[in-house]
């Protein structure tokens, strides 16, 4: 802890979210000696955490030291008590949560977004929404991307996180707070692209799951994922040139982009791949969603990203095909046939 505090002072972290990813981030921070103010949606869960020191619903094997976590169902109280606010609620629920907050609540706070999606109604990334609705300063914003599954963090298996921020000093300081013997951290300045890549890889993973569930093998999946990365790369080039204020191009051939895509498409831990697998096996979309006990961000992202893609005047046929199955009741085999036509 002394090393990290020397880098970042005595900053207090707060986490907004009670799922597996929020629990994994709480583990990382508390293992590094940072006590965490922790917002839970339901007071009984907060009470359980405060008395039993583990999350009863997600990563329940992770135990926290009694003086390391301070759970509460009052979100404003948690934010006021924190210098660094880590947003780790699925994007589908983040909008209503933020809308209910006072407009000045994030003043003088550093915001760290671990949200791997865009807001369903406005199709905004979190930083753009905060800038518009809360007068958020992009210099005080850092985005966390993978590749990193919460389940492997719980087991302390070596994992990698990328921290993206325009303010390089803040990004490096935040990254240092998360680094330890099982978390390797890197930094870049690609705030928008890294987040869009995290959104798109979830859509592609649903497609990978559809192919897997429908009986396609590893040979097909390797070609599919290669073409997904090519489509993603084209998108990243277009959006960086049109959106990003920096003229210093990032390296898109790194783990935050390609690595996160690979693990989300291949890993059995991937909830988006799992959703796609159920659909590929014949489940109706709504039935597949009901079968899961966690949110698959790719479902909501497929709809929202179509608006982003249109605004950037680019074409993404694989995203379009996955969207048509998820939202337009297109038979899964027809969607996969449309994907096969664009593969090379």
PASE-481108 format. One record per residue (C-alpha): residue in one letter; chain; x, y, z. Coordinates in steps of 0.02 Angstrom, whole numbers, plus 50000, padded with zeros to 5 digits. Layout:
PASE-481108
['A','A',[X,Y,Z]]
...
//
This chain:
PASE-481108
['X','A',[50000,50000,50000]]
['X','A',[50141,50120,50040]]
['X','A',[50202,50118,49861]]
['X','A',[50030,50157,49787]]
['X','A',[49992,50291,49916]]
['X','A',[50158,50374,49878]]
['X','A',[50102,50382,49696]]
['X','A',[49921,50430,49725]]
['X','A',[49909,50499,49901]]
['X','A',[49769,50445,50017]]
['X','A',[49630,50439,49887]]
['X','A',[49470,50349,49934]]
['X','A',[49394,50233,49805]]
['X','A',[49209,50204,49782]]
['X','A',[49132,50068,49673]]
['X','A',[48959,50083,49596]]
['X','A',[48898,49908,49556]]
['X','A',[48870,49741,49640]]
['X','A',[48900,49613,49500]]
['X','A',[49047,49500,49464]]
['X','A',[49153,49634,49379]]
['X','A',[49124,49758,49522]]
['X','A',[49170,49622,49646]]
['X','A',[49330,49581,49550]]
['X','A',[49380,49765,49550]]
['X','A',[49345,49777,49736]]
['X','A',[49457,49626,49763]]
['X','A',[49599,49705,49665]]
['X','A',[49590,49870,49757]]
['X','A',[49573,49795,49931]]
['X','A',[49713,49671,49897]]
['X','A',[49819,49824,49856]]
['X','A',[49776,49904,50023]]
['X','A',[49640,50026,49968]]
['X','A',[49480,50023,50070]]
['X','A',[49326,50034,49960]]
['X','A',[49160,50124,49981]]
['X','A',[49044,50004,49890]]
['X','A',[48869,50041,49826]]
['X','A',[48750,49893,49818]]
['X','A',[48579,49908,49737]]
['X','A',[48493,49810,49876]]
['X','A',[48517,49844,50061]]
['X','A',[48508,49658,50111]]
['X','A',[48659,49625,50000]]
['X','A',[48752,49772,50077]]
['X','A',[48709,49706,50250]]
['X','A',[48770,49532,50204]]
['X','A',[48934,49603,50138]]
['X','A',[48959,49707,50294]]
['X','A',[48932,49558,50410]]
['X','A',[48991,49408,50309]]
['X','A',[49125,49495,50202]]
['X','A',[49083,49415,50035]]
['X','A',[48961,49450,49894]]
['X','A',[48820,49321,49912]]
['X','A',[48775,49323,49727]]
['X','A',[48936,49351,49627]]
['X','A',[49112,49280,49653]]
['X','A',[49054,49223,49824]]
['X','A',[49220,49135,49856]]
['X','A',[49309,49304,49867]]
['X','A',[49325,49354,50050]]
['X','A',[49361,49532,50103]]
['X','A',[49448,49592,50261]]
['X','A',[49322,49670,50382]]
['X','A',[49402,49842,50375]]
['X','A',[49425,49845,50185]]
['X','A',[49247,49868,50121]]
['X','A',[49108,49986,50170]]
['X','A',[48948,49931,50080]]
['X','A',[48797,50044,50070]]
['X','A',[48638,50054,49966]]
['X','A',[48641,50245,49970]]
['X','A',[48731,50291,49809]]
['X','A',[48750,50476,49849]]
['X','A',[48831,50435,50015]]
['X','A',[48956,50319,49930]]
['X','A',[49000,50448,49797]]
['X','A',[49019,50590,49923]]
['X','A',[49138,50482,50025]]
['X','A',[49248,50442,49874]]
['X','A',[49384,50537,49781]]
['X','A',[49389,50409,49639]]
['X','A',[49222,50338,49581]]
['X','A',[49230,50173,49488]]
['X','A',[49074,50144,49382]]
['X','A',[49046,49957,49363]]
['X','A',[48859,49938,49332]]
['X','A',[48802,49863,49165]]
['X','A',[48762,49998,49038]]
['X','A',[48580,49941,49027]]
['X','A',[48554,50003,49206]]
['X','A',[48679,50145,49213]]
['X','A',[48570,50278,49130]]
['X','A',[48426,50277,49256]]
['X','A',[48552,50267,49398]]
['X','A',[48645,50423,49341]]
['X','A',[48489,50520,49294]]
['X','A',[48430,50518,49475]]
['X','A',[48590,50598,49541]]
['X','A',[48620,50783,49577]]
['X','A',[48708,50869,49431]]
['X','A',[48856,50923,49538]]
['X','A',[48889,50757,49625]]
['X','A',[49044,50715,49523]]
['X','A',[49127,50884,49546]]
['X','A',[49311,50862,49590]]
['X','A',[49297,50673,49571]]
['X','A',[49402,50562,49460]]
['X','A',[49287,50446,49363]]
['X','A',[49348,50272,49316]]
['X','A',[49229,50183,49198]]
['X','A',[49228,49993,49197]]
['X','A',[49066,49994,49096]]
['X','A',[49087,49888,48940]]
['X','A',[48940,49959,48845]]
['X','A',[48849,50114,48785]]
['X','A',[48694,50188,48862]]
['X','A',[48542,50110,48775]]
['X','A',[48435,50266,48758]]
['X','A',[48562,50399,48707]]
['X','A',[48692,50280,48632]]
['X','A',[48825,50377,48727]]
['X','A',[48988,50317,48799]]
['X','A',[48994,50357,48985]]
['X','A',[49118,50500,48964]]
['X','A',[49009,50586,48833]]
['X','A',[48854,50568,48943]]
['X','A',[48944,50638,49095]]
['X','A',[49012,50784,48993]]
['X','A',[48839,50831,48932]]
['X','A',[48734,50798,49089]]
['X','A',[48858,50827,49231]]
['X','A',[48983,50948,49152]]
['X','A',[49112,50811,49171]]
['X','A',[49293,50849,49131]]
['X','A',[49368,50723,49010]]
['X','A',[49539,50754,49091]]
['X','A',[49471,50674,49251]]
['X','A',[49405,50519,49163]]
['X','A',[49489,50350,49141]]
['X','A',[49417,50196,49055]]
['X','A',[49465,50017,49103]]
['X','A',[49468,49884,48968]]
['X','A',[49527,49703,48964]]
['X','A',[49556,49567,48918]]
['X','A',[49506,49517,49093]]
['X','A',[49371,49399,49157]]
['X','A',[49309,49425,49334]]
['X','A',[49315,49238,49368]]
['X','A',[49502,49232,49335]]
['X','A',[49533,49385,49444]]
['X','A',[49445,49293,49585]]
['X','A',[49569,49151,49561]]
['X','A',[49715,49274,49551]]
['X','A',[49763,49209,49380]]
['X','A',[49874,49332,49287]]
['X','A',[49765,49458,49196]]
['X','A',[49792,49619,49098]]
['X','A',[49702,49786,49109]]
['X','A',[49721,49941,49001]]
['X','A',[49684,50114,49071]]
['X','A',[49639,50245,48941]]
['X','A',[49642,50430,48984]]
['X','A',[49684,50596,48902]]
['X','A',[49774,50649,49060]]
['X','A',[49922,50531,49057]]
['X','A',[49972,50569,49237]]
['X','A',[49801,50524,49307]]
['X','A',[49788,50368,49197]]
['X','A',[49958,50306,49257]]
['X','A',[49916,50342,49439]]
['X','A',[49752,50249,49428]]
['X','A',[49836,50104,49338]]
['X','A',[49966,50095,49476]]
['X','A',[49829,50075,49606]]
['X','A',[49765,49919,49518]]
['X','A',[49933,49838,49477]]
['X','A',[49991,49690,49580]]
['X','A',[50064,49515,49559]]
['X','A',[49910,49451,49465]]
['X','A',[49857,49612,49375]]
['X','A',[49971,49687,49242]]
['X','A',[49922,49863,49189]]
['X','A',[49960,49970,49037]]
['X','A',[49901,50142,48983]]
['X','A',[49851,50231,48824]]
['X','A',[49761,50392,48776]]
['X','A',[49627,50315,48664]]
['X','A',[49476,50354,48774]]
['X','A',[49342,50334,48641]]
['X','A',[49418,50194,48537]]
['X','A',[49460,50080,48683]]
['X','A',[49282,50092,48746]]
['X','A',[49204,50066,48576]]
['X','A',[49316,49914,48552]]
['X','A',[49251,49844,48718]]
['X','A',[49073,49872,48658]]
['X','A',[49100,49794,48487]]
['X','A',[49192,49639,48549]]
['X','A',[49036,49595,48649]]
['X','A',[48931,49601,48490]]
['X','A',[49058,49495,48397]]
['X','A',[49060,49371,48542]]
['X','A',[48873,49346,48527]]
['X','A',[48902,49303,48345]]
['X','A',[49041,49183,48392]]
['X','A',[48924,49100,48514]]
['X','A',[48789,49085,48381]]
['X','A',[48912,48995,48267]]
['X','A',[48971,48882,48409]]
['X','A',[48793,48839,48460]]
['X','A',[48745,48803,48280]]
['X','A',[48886,48676,48265]]
['X','A',[49022,48775,48176]]
['X','A',[49198,48725,48229]]
['X','A',[49361,48810,48274]]
['X','A',[49414,48827,48093]]
['X','A',[49263,48934,48054]]
['X','A',[49278,49032,48216]]
['X','A',[49459,49077,48179]]
['X','A',[49408,49150,48011]]
['X','A',[49257,49235,48088]]
['X','A',[49360,49320,48226]]
['X','A',[49493,49373,48100]]
['X','A',[49360,49463,47999]]
['X','A',[49283,49537,48156]]
['X','A',[49451,49614,48199]]
['X','A',[49469,49683,48024]]
['X','A',[49296,49762,48037]]
['X','A',[49337,49828,48211]]
['X','A',[49504,49898,48152]]
['X','A',[49420,49993,48010]]
['X','A',[49296,50066,48133]]
['X','A',[49434,50117,48254]]
['X','A',[49527,50208,48116]]
['X','A',[49372,50304,48063]]
['X','A',[49314,50351,48237]]
['X','A',[49487,50405,48295]]
['X','A',[49506,50524,48149]]
['X','A',[49332,50597,48170]]
['X','A',[49312,50598,48359]]
['X','A',[49476,50594,48454]]
['X','A',[49557,50763,48495]]
['X','A',[49734,50690,48489]]
['X','A',[49830,50669,48327]]
['X','A',[49944,50540,48407]]
['X','A',[49881,50374,48339]]
['X','A',[49870,50231,48465]]
['X','A',[49927,50055,48430]]
['X','A',[49767,49959,48393]]
['X','A',[49860,49793,48383]]
['X','A',[49867,49770,48571]]
['X','A',[49777,49671,48705]]
['X','A',[49648,49808,48738]]
['X','A',[49581,49782,48562]]
['X','A',[49631,49615,48485]]
['X','A',[49661,49524,48650]]
['X','A',[49493,49574,48723]]
['X','A',[49406,49521,48562]]
['X','A',[49491,49350,48564]]
['X','A',[49454,49306,48745]]
['X','A',[49273,49365,48735]]
['X','A',[49241,49262,48578]]
['X','A',[49328,49104,48638]]
['X','A',[49312,49095,48827]]
['X','A',[49177,48993,48915]]
['X','A',[49175,49133,49046]]
['X','A',[49107,49254,48914]]
['X','A',[48924,49291,48949]]
['X','A',[48905,49363,48773]]
['X','A',[48970,49203,48693]]
['X','A',[48853,49106,48809]]
['X','A',[48703,49209,48751]]
['X','A',[48749,49177,48570]]
['X','A',[48775,48991,48603]]
['X','A',[48599,48974,48673]]
['X','A',[48528,49064,48522]]
['X','A',[48631,48957,48405]]
['X','A',[48560,48801,48488]]
['X','A',[48383,48859,48450]]
['X','A',[48331,48966,48598]]
['X','A',[48226,49118,48559]]
['X','A',[48322,49277,48601]]
['X','A',[48211,49324,48749]]
['X','A',[48218,49145,48814]]
['X','A',[48407,49144,48802]]
['X','A',[48418,49307,48899]]
['X','A',[48301,49238,49032]]
['X','A',[48408,49082,49048]]
['X','A',[48559,49186,49101]]
['X','A',[48583,49261,49273]]
['X','A',[48700,49398,49213]]
['X','A',[48685,49539,49086]]
['X','A',[48758,49509,48913]]
['X','A',[48808,49684,48857]]
['X','A',[48815,49632,48674]]
['X','A',[48626,49620,48664]]
['X','A',[48600,49805,48703]]
['X','A',[48759,49858,48614]]
['X','A',[48703,49783,48449]]
['X','A',[48558,49905,48442]]
['X','A',[48650,50059,48505]]
['X','A',[48803,50037,48396]]
['X','A',[48698,50045,48237]]
['X','A',[48665,50228,48277]]
['X','A',[48851,50261,48309]]
['X','A',[48898,50172,48148]]
['X','A',[48775,50273,48045]]
['X','A',[48839,50436,48118]]
['X','A',[49017,50389,48069]]
['X','A',[48958,50340,47893]]
['X','A',[49044,50172,47896]]
['X','A',[48984,49996,47858]]
['X','A',[48997,49847,47977]]
['X','A',[48907,49697,47901]]
['X','A',[48951,49576,48041]]
['X','A',[48878,49692,48173]]
['X','A',[48725,49715,48061]]
['X','A',[48700,49527,48046]]
['X','A',[48711,49498,48234]]
['X','A',[48591,49643,48263]]
['X','A',[48465,49570,48142]]
['X','A',[48459,49406,48239]]
['X','A',[48449,49490,48410]]
['X','A',[48325,49628,48370]]
['X','A',[48237,49586,48207]]
['X','A',[48192,49404,48237]]
['X','A',[48301,49347,48093]]
['X','A',[48330,49159,48099]]
['X','A',[48503,49124,48166]]
['X','A',[48554,49020,48015]]
['X','A',[48508,49165,47900]]
['X','A',[48613,49282,48006]]
['X','A',[48761,49164,47999]]
['X','A',[48738,49146,47811]]
['X','A',[48748,49337,47794]]
['X','A',[48909,49334,47897]]
['X','A',[48984,49195,47791]]
['X','A',[48958,49297,47634]]
['X','A',[49076,49434,47696]]
['X','A',[49213,49323,47766]]
['X','A',[49379,49301,47678]]
//
